Amino acid sequence: MKKEVILATKGLSKYFLEPVKFKVLDDVSFEVMKGEFLTIVGKSGSGKSTLLYCLSTMDTDYEGELLISNQRITGQKADTLASIRNEKIGFVFQFHYLLPEFSCLKNVMIPALKLGEHSYEEIEEKAYEKLNILGLADQALKDASKLSGGQQQRVAIARALINEPDIIMGDEPTGNLDSKNTAIVFDIFQQIAQDYGQTIIAVTHDNDFAKASHRTIEMADGKIISHQKIFE
C-alpha cells in the first residue's frame, strides 16, 4: 500500500545576502511520507537548519515550492502560515523554551489555548494525556523549572503534540541531552510515528540517532548528497 506524502519540496533554493551573496540551499527536492521518522544530517554550514526553517514555514524567503498535505504553502499570507503552523506542525528545539514560572501542565496547554478550538477543560485533559504518554503525568503540577533537563525536553515534546499536528519538526532535539535521555526521546519519536501516524523531521548531529531513524538525508553545501530510503 502506497504511503501518503505529507510534505514535499520542489527545487527549493535560498540565498544569504550578507556578508556576500551565498547560496545556502541549492535545488533541494524530496518527499516525506506520513508516519515517517526522517533525520537530516550534515556538517555545520551544510544548510540543514536553514532547510528546516523553510519547511516549518517560518522562513518564506526562498525559491521553489513547499507543499504540506498537498497544499501549496509557498506564497501564502502570514496569517495563513501562522494558522498552518498552529494546526499542522509541532516544534521541538535543542533548548526546551518552557516558561519556568508555569507548571508543566500549563506549558503543554499554551499552543492549544492559542489555537482556541477546544474548551479549557478539554485542553487540560488533553495535556494530561500527552504528559502521560511522555511518562510525566505525575509531574504535571510542578513548575517547569523544578524538572531535570531530560524531563523538561519531554514536556516540550508534549507541548509540540498538544494540537495533534501532522508533523513534528525537531532542531537538534537531543543536542542538550545525555545518552540516557537521548534514548528516551528517540523511543518517544518512534512511538509517535508508529502508534499515532505522525511524521517526524529532525535535524541532528547525532549519528546514532540518525542511523536508527527510518531514513536519513545528508546535506553538504546546500545540496542533498545522500538520500537513504528505507521507509516503505
C-alpha positions as a printed Julia matrix, in Angstrom:
232×3 Matrix{Float64}:
   0.0    0.0    0.0
   1.43   3.37  -1.07
   2.23   5.81   1.7
   0.68   9.27   1.73
   3.05  12.19   1.01
   2.73  14.66   3.89
   5.39  17.18   2.84
   7.25  17.87  -0.42
   9.77  20.38  -1.71
  10.39  21.16  -5.37
  13.61  22.94  -6.34
  13.98  24.75  -3.0
  16.82  27.28  -3.18
  17.78  30.07  -0.81
  20.43  32.8   -0.71
  22.05  34.61   2.19
  22.99  38.15   1.19
  25.46  39.01   3.98
  28.42  39.43   4.0
  28.24  38.46   0.31
  25.55  36.7   -1.74
  25.78  32.99  -0.94
  23.55  30.08  -2.0
  22.74  28.22   1.23
  20.12  25.86  -0.29
  20.62  24.62  -3.84
  17.7   23.0   -5.68
  16.52  20.77  -2.82
  13.71  18.38  -3.79
  12.34  15.49  -1.72
   9.17  13.98  -0.28
   8.32  12.94   3.28
   5.69  10.29   3.96
   3.01  10.25   6.64
   4.28   8.38   9.7
   7.92   8.62   8.62
  10.73   9.39  11.06
  13.2   11.35   8.91
  16.52  12.77  10.07
  18.58  15.43   8.29
  22.34  15.4    8.86
  25.4   17.28   7.62
  28.31  19.35   8.84
  27.79  22.84  10.27
  27.0   25.2    7.4
  25.58  22.43   5.18
  22.15  24.1    5.12
  20.21  21.57   7.22
  18.87  24.01   9.85
  18.06  26.58   7.15
  16.13  23.88   5.31
  14.17  23.0    8.45
  13.14  26.63   8.95
  11.9   26.8    5.37
   9.96  23.55   5.87
   8.49  24.96   9.09
   7.0   27.95   7.14
   8.89  30.36   9.45
  11.29  31.31   6.63
   9.48  32.21   3.4
  12.36  33.91   1.58
  13.26  31.11  -0.84
  12.82  30.0   -4.44
  10.96  26.83  -5.39
   7.92  25.21  -3.79
   6.84  23.76  -0.46
   3.71  21.63  -0.11
   2.19  20.28   3.11
  -0.71  17.81   2.86
  -0.91  18.63  -0.87
  -1.48  22.31  -0.04
   0.88  24.8   -1.68
   2.46  26.67   1.22
   4.75  28.9   -0.85
   3.27  32.36  -1.36
   0.63  32.12   1.38
  -0.04  35.17   3.57
   1.49  35.46   7.05
  -1.78  34.8    8.92
  -2.44  31.68   6.81
   1.09  30.43   7.55
   0.59  31.08  11.28
  -2.62  29.02  11.16
  -0.86  26.17   9.3
   1.93  26.17  11.91
  -0.55  26.06  14.8
  -2.6   23.24  13.3
  -0.2   21.08  11.32
   3.29  21.49  12.85
   4.72  20.91  16.32
   8.22  22.14  17.21
  10.92  20.67  19.45
  14.15  22.64  19.72
  17.55  21.96  21.29
  16.53  24.21  24.18
  13.09  23.46  25.58
  11.89  27.11  25.84
   9.46  26.3   28.64
   8.1   29.14  30.78
   9.83  28.38  34.12
   7.2   30.05  36.31
   4.39  27.97  34.75
   3.55  24.38  35.66
   4.36  21.6   33.2
   0.64  21.28  32.53
   0.24  24.98  31.68
   3.3   24.89  29.39
   1.8   21.99  27.45
  -1.6   23.71  27.2
  -0.33  27.01  25.73
  -0.41  26.12  21.98
  -3.93  24.66  22.28
  -5.2   27.69  24.24
  -3.74  29.87  21.48
  -5.45  27.8   18.78
  -8.74  28.17  20.66
 -10.59  25.21  19.19
 -11.44  23.48  22.49
 -12.62  24.46  25.95
 -10.11  25.0   28.77
 -11.23  21.75  30.4
 -10.81  19.76  27.17
  -7.34  21.22  26.64
  -6.36  20.43  30.22
  -7.49  16.82  29.78
  -5.58  16.53  26.51
  -2.45  17.99  28.14
  -2.62  15.37  30.89
  -2.99  12.71  28.19
   0.14  13.92  26.37
   2.14  14.14  29.6
   1.03  10.59  30.4
   2.36   9.36  27.02
   5.67  11.03  27.91
   5.69   9.43  31.38
   5.29  12.77  33.16
   1.66  12.87  34.35
   2.89  12.79  37.95
   4.93  15.96  37.32
   2.07  17.91  35.72
   1.55  20.46  38.5
   5.24  21.07  39.21
   6.86  24.28  37.97
   8.83  23.53  34.79
  11.96  24.95  36.44
  11.88  22.16  39.04
  12.35  19.37  36.47
  15.58  17.85  35.15
  16.8   18.77  31.67
  15.58  15.47  30.22
  12.16  15.86  31.79
  11.9   19.45  30.51
  12.61  18.28  26.97
   9.87  15.65  27.31
   7.45  18.39  28.44
   8.48  20.33  25.32
   7.59  17.26  23.2
   4.2   17.0   24.95
   3.65  20.7   24.12
   4.51  20.0   20.47
   1.92  17.19  20.42
  -0.99  19.05  22.04
  -2.66  20.21  18.8
  -2.31  16.74  17.19
  -0.06  18.1   14.4
   0.64  16.08  11.26
   4.37  16.84  11.54
   6.79  17.24  14.47
   9.9   19.21  13.5
  12.98  18.99  15.7
  16.09  21.17  15.54
  18.77  19.2   17.42
  16.09  17.89  19.82
  18.64  15.77  21.73
  21.55  18.21  21.43
  21.41  19.15  25.13
  20.76  15.66  26.5
  22.93  12.85  27.83
  22.84   9.4   26.19
  20.13   8.05  28.52
  17.71  10.92  27.82
  18.6   10.87  24.12
  17.48   7.23  24.02
  14.22   8.15  25.81
  13.47  10.94  23.3
  14.29   8.65  20.38
  11.89   5.99  21.7
   9.18   8.65  22.09
   9.66   9.8   18.48
   9.47   6.21  17.25
   6.24   5.69  19.21
   4.71   8.9   17.85
   5.44   7.84  14.27
   4.43   4.2   14.69
   1.42   4.42  17.0
  -0.06   7.79  16.03
   0.99   8.1   12.38
   2.62  11.49  12.95
   5.66  12.44  10.9
   9.0   13.38  12.5
  11.54  15.58  10.69
  14.61  16.14  12.86
  17.92  17.89  12.19
  20.65  16.19  14.22
  24.41  15.9   14.71
  23.95  12.56  16.48
  24.87   9.82  14.0
  23.46   7.01  16.16
  20.14   8.88  16.46
  20.08   9.37  12.67
  21.02   5.77  11.81
  18.13   4.42  13.89
  15.51   6.62  12.18
  13.52   5.43   9.16
  15.53   7.48   6.67
  18.4    9.94   6.68
  19.01  12.8    4.26
  22.61  14.03   4.24
  23.4   17.57   3.14
  26.58  19.35   2.06
  26.97  22.82   0.57
  23.21  23.29   0.42
  22.54  20.13  -1.59
  21.25  16.67  -0.75
  24.24  14.36  -1.29
  22.76  11.14   0.08
  19.19  10.02   0.37
  18.93   6.71   2.14
  15.4    5.36   1.66
  14.4    2.55   3.97
  10.84   3.6    4.84
   8.16   1.81   2.83
